[in-house]
Amino acid sequence: TSSADDFRATLEPLHAEAHQKGAIPGPLHQELILTGYYCALSDAIQGCLQRARDIDWRKWDLAYF
């Protein structure tokens, strides 16, 4: 499976080269934006998963009424 870091690592050389030239071509710019969104989504999912692991599910099932 790919991670957000894998996406970043793959596109970083293209991003750096485009900045050195002073212009980012349209398709690359769109790809970088989409990758940023996917990376943020992946990071958010990982954070949510970690928080779900921290829930004390035993207590979740207890009746409080």
N, CA, C and O atoms as CSV, one atom per row, in Angstrom:
chain,resi,resn,atom,element,x,y,z
A,1,THR,N,N,0.836,-1.181,0.000
A,1,THR,CA,C,0.000,0.000,0.000
A,1,THR,C,C,0.880,1.244,0.000
A,1,THR,O,O,1.986,1.235,0.540
A,2,SER,N,N,0.387,2.289,-0.598
A,2,SER,CA,C,1.109,3.550,-0.645
A,2,SER,C,C,0.693,4.425,0.521
A,2,SER,O,O,-0.447,4.386,0.983
A,3,SER,N,N,1.634,5.205,0.977
A,3,SER,CA,C,1.333,6.136,2.052
A,3,SER,C,C,1.457,7.558,1.523
A,3,SER,O,O,1.934,7.788,0.412
A,4,ALA,N,N,1.020,8.496,2.337
A,4,ALA,CA,C,1.149,9.902,1.957
A,4,ALA,C,C,2.620,10.257,1.733
A,4,ALA,O,O,2.945,11.034,0.835
A,5,ASP,N,N,3.492,9.695,2.539
A,5,ASP,CA,C,4.922,9.971,2.387
A,5,ASP,C,C,5.449,9.458,1.052
A,5,ASP,O,O,6.330,10.076,0.456
A,6,ASP,N,N,4.914,8.326,0.576
A,6,ASP,CA,C,5.321,7.802,-0.728
A,6,ASP,C,C,4.942,8.775,-1.847
A,6,ASP,O,O,5.729,9.014,-2.762
A,7,PHE,N,N,3.728,9.335,-1.767
A,7,PHE,CA,C,3.309,10.314,-2.768
A,7,PHE,C,C,4.212,11.539,-2.741
A,7,PHE,O,O,4.646,12.033,-3.782
A,8,ARG,N,N,4.488,12.020,-1.534
A,8,ARG,CA,C,5.341,13.206,-1.405
A,8,ARG,C,C,6.724,12.934,-1.995
A,8,ARG,O,O,7.257,13.758,-2.738
A,9,ALA,N,N,7.294,11.794,-1.667
A,9,ALA,CA,C,8.640,11.455,-2.130
A,9,ALA,C,C,8.696,11.331,-3.652
A,9,ALA,O,O,9.685,11.717,-4.275
A,10,THR,N,N,7.645,10.798,-4.239
A,10,THR,CA,C,7.610,10.619,-5.688
A,10,THR,C,C,7.552,11.951,-6.417
A,10,THR,O,O,8.214,12.124,-7.441
A,11,LEU,N,N,6.782,12.883,-5.912
A,11,LEU,CA,C,6.598,14.156,-6.607
A,11,LEU,C,C,7.585,15.242,-6.199
A,11,LEU,O,O,7.681,16.262,-6.882
A,12,GLU,N,N,8.306,15.058,-5.127
A,12,GLU,CA,C,9.216,16.103,-4.657
A,12,GLU,C,C,10.253,16.508,-5.703
A,12,GLU,O,O,10.485,17.706,-5.862
A,13,PRO,N,N,10.893,15.583,-6.429
A,13,PRO,CA,C,11.859,16.022,-7.452
A,13,PRO,C,C,11.218,16.890,-8.536
A,13,PRO,O,O,11.825,17.866,-8.978
A,14,LEU,N,N,10.012,16.553,-8.966
A,14,LEU,CA,C,9.315,17.365,-9.965
A,14,LEU,C,C,8.990,18.751,-9.416
A,14,LEU,O,O,9.135,19.760,-10.106
A,15,HIS,N,N,8.554,18.776,-8.179
A,15,HIS,CA,C,8.200,20.035,-7.528
A,15,HIS,C,C,9.426,20.932,-7.404
A,15,HIS,O,O,9.360,22.123,-7.705
A,16,ALA,N,N,10.531,20.369,-6.966
A,16,ALA,CA,C,11.770,21.135,-6.801
A,16,ALA,C,C,12.269,21.661,-8.144
A,16,ALA,O,O,12.686,22.815,-8.238
A,17,GLU,N,N,12.230,20.835,-9.174
A,17,GLU,CA,C,12.675,21.252,-10.505
A,17,GLU,C,C,11.804,22.380,-11.049
A,17,GLU,O,O,12.313,23.337,-11.632
A,18,ALA,N,N,10.508,22.266,-10.860
A,18,ALA,CA,C,9.594,23.300,-11.343
A,18,ALA,C,C,9.858,24.629,-10.644
A,18,ALA,O,O,9.796,25.680,-11.281
A,19,HIS,N,N,10.151,24.600,-9.348
A,19,HIS,CA,C,10.435,25.831,-8.619
A,19,HIS,C,C,11.759,26.446,-9.053
A,19,HIS,O,O,11.900,27.669,-9.058
A,20,GLN,N,N,12.728,25.616,-9.416
A,20,GLN,CA,C,14.009,26.142,-9.896
A,20,GLN,C,C,13.827,26.880,-11.216
A,20,GLN,O,O,14.491,27.884,-11.473
A,21,LYS,N,N,12.926,26.375,-12.046
A,21,LYS,CA,C,12.674,27.006,-13.345
A,21,LYS,C,C,11.786,28.241,-13.203
A,21,LYS,O,O,11.695,29.049,-14.126
A,22,GLY,N,N,11.141,28.388,-12.065
A,22,GLY,CA,C,10.309,29.549,-11.830
A,22,GLY,C,C,8.878,29.415,-12.314
A,22,GLY,O,O,8.108,30.373,-12.251
A,23,ALA,N,N,8.518,28.244,-12.792
A,23,ALA,CA,C,7.139,28.052,-13.261
A,23,ALA,C,C,6.743,26.594,-13.068
A,23,ALA,O,O,7.537,25.674,-13.264
A,24,ILE,N,N,5.517,26.427,-12.688
A,24,ILE,CA,C,4.990,25.064,-12.550
A,24,ILE,C,C,3.952,24.873,-13.650
A,24,ILE,O,O,2.944,25.579,-13.676
A,25,PRO,N,N,4.185,23.924,-14.563
A,25,PRO,CA,C,3.228,23.689,-15.643
A,25,PRO,C,C,1.859,23.276,-15.092
A,25,PRO,O,O,1.772,22.680,-14.019
A,26,GLY,N,N,0.797,23.594,-15.831
A,26,GLY,CA,C,-0.569,23.311,-15.403
A,26,GLY,C,C,-0.802,21.896,-14.900
A,26,GLY,O,O,-1.288,21.724,-13.782
A,27,PRO,N,N,-0.468,20.863,-15.697
A,27,PRO,CA,C,-0.713,19.491,-15.229
A,27,PRO,C,C,0.061,19.144,-13.955
A,27,PRO,O,O,-0.461,18.448,-13.084
A,28,LEU,N,N,1.293,19.622,-13.845
A,28,LEU,CA,C,2.076,19.352,-12.626
A,28,LEU,C,C,1.452,20.070,-11.443
A,28,LEU,O,O,1.355,19.513,-10.350
A,29,HIS,N,N,1.029,21.309,-11.665
A,29,HIS,CA,C,0.386,22.070,-10.593
A,29,HIS,C,C,-0.858,21.346,-10.104
A,29,HIS,O,O,-1.080,21.242,-8.897
A,30,GLN,N,N,-1.668,20.848,-11.021
A,30,GLN,CA,C,-2.869,20.107,-10.645
A,30,GLN,C,C,-2.506,18.833,-9.895
A,30,GLN,O,O,-3.158,18.488,-8.910
A,31,GLU,N,N,-1.491,18.144,-10.342
A,31,GLU,CA,C,-1.050,16.907,-9.686
A,31,GLU,C,C,-0.563,17.185,-8.268
A,31,GLU,O,O,-0.852,16.424,-7.345
A,32,LEU,N,N,0.173,18.273,-8.101
A,32,LEU,CA,C,0.668,18.625,-6.767
A,32,LEU,C,C,-0.482,18.985,-5.833
A,32,LEU,O,O,-0.468,18.621,-4.657
A,33,ILE,N,N,-1.481,19.702,-6.354
A,33,ILE,CA,C,-2.644,20.042,-5.535
A,33,ILE,C,C,-3.391,18.778,-5.130
A,33,ILE,O,O,-3.724,18.601,-3.958
A,34,LEU,N,N,-3.655,17.900,-6.093
A,34,LEU,CA,C,-4.361,16.654,-5.778
A,34,LEU,C,C,-3.571,15.796,-4.799
A,34,LEU,O,O,-4.137,15.199,-3.883
A,35,THR,N,N,-2.277,15.743,-4.999
A,35,THR,CA,C,-1.438,14.967,-4.084
A,35,THR,C,C,-1.496,15.555,-2.681
A,35,THR,O,O,-1.542,14.818,-1.696
A,36,GLY,N,N,-1.492,16.874,-2.590
A,36,GLY,CA,C,-1.610,17.508,-1.282
A,36,GLY,C,C,-2.906,17.123,-0.587
A,36,GLY,O,O,-2.920,16.834,0.609
A,37,TYR,N,N,-4.008,17.122,-1.359
A,37,TYR,CA,C,-5.296,16.728,-0.785
A,37,TYR,C,C,-5.274,15.266,-0.341
A,37,TYR,O,O,-5.743,14.937,0.748
A,38,TYR,N,N,-4.731,14.395,-1.185
A,38,TYR,CA,C,-4.675,12.973,-0.829
A,38,TYR,C,C,-3.770,12.736,0.375
A,38,TYR,O,O,-4.073,11.900,1.226
A,39,CYS,N,N,-2.678,13.457,0.447
A,39,CYS,CA,C,-1.779,13.322,1.595
A,39,CYS,C,C,-2.479,13.767,2.872
A,39,CYS,O,O,-2.385,13.107,3.906
A,40,ALA,N,N,-3.175,14.883,2.789
A,40,ALA,CA,C,-3.906,15.366,3.967
A,40,ALA,C,C,-4.992,14.375,4.370
A,40,ALA,O,O,-5.188,14.116,5.558
A,41,LEU,N,N,-5.694,13.824,3.392
A,41,LEU,CA,C,-6.731,12.832,3.679
A,41,LEU,C,C,-6.120,11.589,4.317
A,41,LEU,O,O,-6.651,11.064,5.295
A,42,SER,N,N,-5.012,11.124,3.767
A,42,SER,CA,C,-4.336,9.956,4.322
A,42,SER,C,C,-3.875,10.211,5.755
A,42,SER,O,O,-4.031,9.358,6.628
A,43,ASP,N,N,-3.312,11.382,5.985
A,43,ASP,CA,C,-2.876,11.732,7.345
A,43,ASP,C,C,-4.062,11.780,8.307
A,43,ASP,O,O,-3.961,11.326,9.447
A,44,ALA,N,N,-5.192,12.335,7.843
A,44,ALA,CA,C,-6.389,12.425,8.688
A,44,ALA,C,C,-6.934,11.038,9.014
A,44,ALA,O,O,-7.350,10.782,10.144
A,45,ILE,N,N,-6.932,10.151,8.034
A,45,ILE,CA,C,-7.410,8.779,8.259
A,45,ILE,C,C,-6.511,8.076,9.262
A,45,ILE,O,O,-6.998,7.379,10.152
A,46,GLN,N,N,-5.201,8.253,9.124
A,46,GLN,CA,C,-4.269,7.632,10.065
A,46,GLN,C,C,-4.494,8.168,11.481
A,46,GLN,O,O,-4.455,7.408,12.448
A,47,GLY,N,N,-4.726,9.464,11.599
A,47,GLY,CA,C,-4.994,10.054,12.909
A,47,GLY,C,C,-6.283,9.515,13.514
A,47,GLY,O,O,-6.344,9.221,14.708
A,48,CYS,N,N,-7.306,9.390,12.686
A,48,CYS,CA,C,-8.587,8.846,13.145
A,48,CYS,C,C,-8.426,7.396,13.590
A,48,CYS,O,O,-8.967,6.988,14.618
A,49,LEU,N,N,-7.688,6.632,12.817
A,49,LEU,CA,C,-7.447,5.232,13.163
A,49,LEU,C,C,-6.733,5.116,14.499
A,49,LEU,O,O,-7.073,4.263,15.318
A,50,GLN,N,N,-5.745,5.973,14.719
A,50,GLN,CA,C,-5.022,5.943,15.994
A,50,GLN,C,C,-5.943,6.300,17.154
A,50,GLN,O,O,-5.881,5.678,18.214
A,51,ARG,N,N,-6.794,7.295,16.956
A,51,ARG,CA,C,-7.729,7.673,18.018
A,51,ARG,C,C,-8.713,6.544,18.306
A,51,ARG,O,O,-9.067,6.309,19.462
A,52,ALA,N,N,-9.155,5.848,17.268
A,52,ALA,CA,C,-10.068,4.717,17.470
A,52,ALA,C,C,-9.384,3.609,18.258
A,52,ALA,O,O,-10.019,2.940,19.073
A,53,ARG,N,N,-8.095,3.415,18.018
A,53,ARG,CA,C,-7.346,2.393,18.774
A,53,ARG,C,C,-7.225,2.766,20.252
A,53,ARG,O,O,-7.108,1.893,21.112
A,54,ASP,N,N,-7.255,4.069,20.540
A,54,ASP,CA,C,-7.108,4.537,21.922
A,54,ASP,C,C,-8.403,4.459,22.724
A,54,ASP,O,O,-8.386,4.636,23.942
A,55,ILE,N,N,-9.525,4.196,22.056
A,55,ILE,CA,C,-10.810,4.113,22.760
A,55,ILE,C,C,-10.839,2.860,23.624
A,55,ILE,O,O,-10.436,1.782,23.190
A,56,ASP,N,N,-11.313,3.015,24.830
A,56,ASP,CA,C,-11.497,1.866,25.713
A,56,ASP,C,C,-12.849,1.241,25.365
A,56,ASP,O,O,-13.876,1.613,25.934
A,57,TRP,N,N,-12.842,0.303,24.440
A,57,TRP,CA,C,-14.082,-0.281,23.921
A,57,TRP,C,C,-14.836,-1.062,24.994
A,57,TRP,O,O,-16.053,-1.226,24.909
A,58,ARG,N,N,-14.129,-1.529,25.978
A,58,ARG,CA,C,-14.787,-2.226,27.089
A,58,ARG,C,C,-15.762,-1.286,27.791
A,58,ARG,O,O,-16.892,-1.666,28.098
A,59,LYS,N,N,-15.318,-0.063,28.039
A,59,LYS,CA,C,-16.179,0.938,28.672
A,59,LYS,C,C,-17.316,1.372,27.742
A,59,LYS,O,O,-18.406,1.710,28.203
A,60,TRP,N,N,-17.062,1.361,26.467
A,60,TRP,CA,C,-18.051,1.758,25.477
A,60,TRP,C,C,-19.318,0.906,25.605
A,60,TRP,O,O,-20.431,1.401,25.426
A,61,ASP,N,N,-19.138,-0.356,25.912
A,61,ASP,CA,C,-20.266,-1.288,25.988
A,61,ASP,C,C,-20.986,-1.282,27.334
A,61,ASP,O,O,-22.026,-1.926,27.470
A,62,LEU,N,N,-20.462,-0.574,28.325
A,62,LEU,CA,C,-21.090,-0.550,29.638
A,62,LEU,C,C,-22.369,0.302,29.623
A,62,LEU,O,O,-22.424,1.351,28.982
A,63,ALA,N,N,-23.368,-0.165,30.326
A,63,ALA,CA,C,-24.620,0.596,30.455
A,63,ALA,C,C,-24.470,1.604,31.588
A,63,ALA,O,O,-24.070,1.236,32.693
A,64,TYR,N,N,-24.782,2.848,31.332
A,64,TYR,CA,C,-24.651,3.899,32.342
A,64,TYR,C,C,-25.996,4.306,32.930
A,64,TYR,O,O,-26.031,5.158,33.818
A,65,PHE,N,N,-27.093,3.734,32.474
A,65,PHE,CA,C,-28.426,4.127,32.945
A,65,PHE,C,C,-29.052,3.018,33.750
A,65,PHE,O,O,-30.176,3.163,34.231
